[in-house]
């Protein structure tokens, strides 16, 4: 336990130590609440910036670069704009529900942060039913979406809302099934406990964990309506789906809910399968060395850039080799890596159609999730080489059969194109 | 309550009528579709056009023949060069004007460059309609801008070129233009390969596009659909081959034909057409002769449009525009203005089959079917 790792924990303890004993629990709660209340909007604002910048790079554009250095003040400007924009409620809309819906969608998105282990000893509330809490709270969002779609009194909104509810309910099933394996192996529902159990080995590096991680992440992507599963707000079909009729701050709240949930999906994938705040088993200096070699070999970079990069990597390797990287840095690094994957998907893939999307959930993920539970059982029941091999074999066979069964036959033949003269 | 097969008596379902457009992100302009939905499935679809009507034909009857050229730019604003070309052909027929050799070559080069511009953009938009967040579109636009730069260098404007004239082209291309064009044409296959690598084999693209919006051969011919849409249905009809207008018979190129006639075929036929266009461009850039860019007679009527009084009669000049058969029908009564001026707009005719393509598909499919028809509202409504 080095000091940097426990920086926030110690600071909190020090501050609380100054207070009288009777006030400590209340202030402690207040501190946790305010940290989340500050962290959540900040995360959301800069997620929009990150997304816009990365997608812009993928599309040969610059992205926001007018407000502040590298457009870093853009989220602030956007927030200000949203605040002073006119709030338009359609005629005939249910005003109360129209107002309540975005609030109802943001609240659970923020509540999710309560059981997120940000680092060693850094969990706002270590519930012993943390995992259950996560699923319970995250599914409240679908009520909000349907409420908003219904209250808007617009056909696009209601279509988007119906799609959204169908999608969220469908994808919750494989999402839960993929985590059942984690519960079986760890024997706990507490998120902190699940992270502790991954001290030696991240669950990603087990056969069932690998499949479960993919399933959980993709179901999560579908649940928060991100590309290629962004049917509910399919902007090319339904204008903006369930939030077509929202403007101003209410619209910003919808966006905030979506981005916070995206962040939560990535963070919980990290927690359940990617070892949470644990560092990889390999020491950091090897990683730094590897990065240094990669940067040094990058022929497309200028020599000074390469030199500086190599030095920075080696320096970081030496520095963090001497003392371990704080756990919270690992957590955020992994989470943002997954967020990059989300943005990458958005910048790359077209959207699936609603029936294809449902087919994926019910015909592919659901059976695979059930097989995955069996694989996790095999893995726990038999010792190392046998259990792993059996689980891997089972999953490969099941995956192959499911792919075979689900592949649409009509897409198979290669098309022939005739050339006439 | 009446019992219908397949519907449980306790659930009463209702069809939903949705207005897609006229202000909708994916109707490619102010186009409106009144869709009747059963759940997500299209039961009925009524296209409503006319929101962008600008009286093009009537204006054409009130001004000189040459005066219509800037207006044709605004028909299909993606393909200004082809539109100019079509009108020029009609006027040439009417007035018996012979185009200069260099002018003919330049027109063909411009028309084929326009085809590249149009097809890249259309595929980009199709992917955008499919929900890809702008990336394919911006890749397409990157290449399109290079060609638009060429247009600007030649005509002074990126999109509203107003360049082709009866008898040739308005101005000769500036120095070094042909070399620039050659470089761009030579680099273009690399872009197409990249584009295809990302799209053609893409699982989601295939799932979304294959067997969606199938246009049968018979319906396509009966509805007089033309262009890549007709050829995707397997009908061998390309006006460059059928009519052999301008100097197209001098070039060797092939006409790609699809087999199924779905969105995927329409996409892929366009890709193959671009590759054939590149062949034409290579040959034209190699064989382009020197000399004047416009024939003396063409230059004369260009300088003094009111002196051009074609003999009484009618002419129909048609070209294979990127979107299909673009025809200009002109009737002369011997005055400086045409007595009748009519445009056969490919987008408009191709759009007539929209309902037949869409029925039975989902809302999401309607958007990509519309994207694959390739319309520009400026041309549909005129």
Interface residues (C-beta under 8 A of the other chain):
Chain A: X55 X58 X59 X60 X61 X155 X156 X159 X163 X227 X228 X230 X231 X234 X235 X236 X237 X238 X239 X346 X347 X348 X349 X350 X351 X352 X353 X354 X355 X356 X408 X410 X411 X415 X416 X417 X418 X419 X420 X421
Chain B: X16 X17 X18 X19 X24 X25 X26 X37 X40 X127 X128 X129 X130 X131 X132 X133 X134 X135 X138 X139 X142 X202 X204 X205 X206 X207 X208 X210 X211 X234 X236 X238 X241 X254 X255 X256 X257 X258 X259 X260 X264 X265 X268 X269 X272 X362 X363 X364 X365 X366 X367
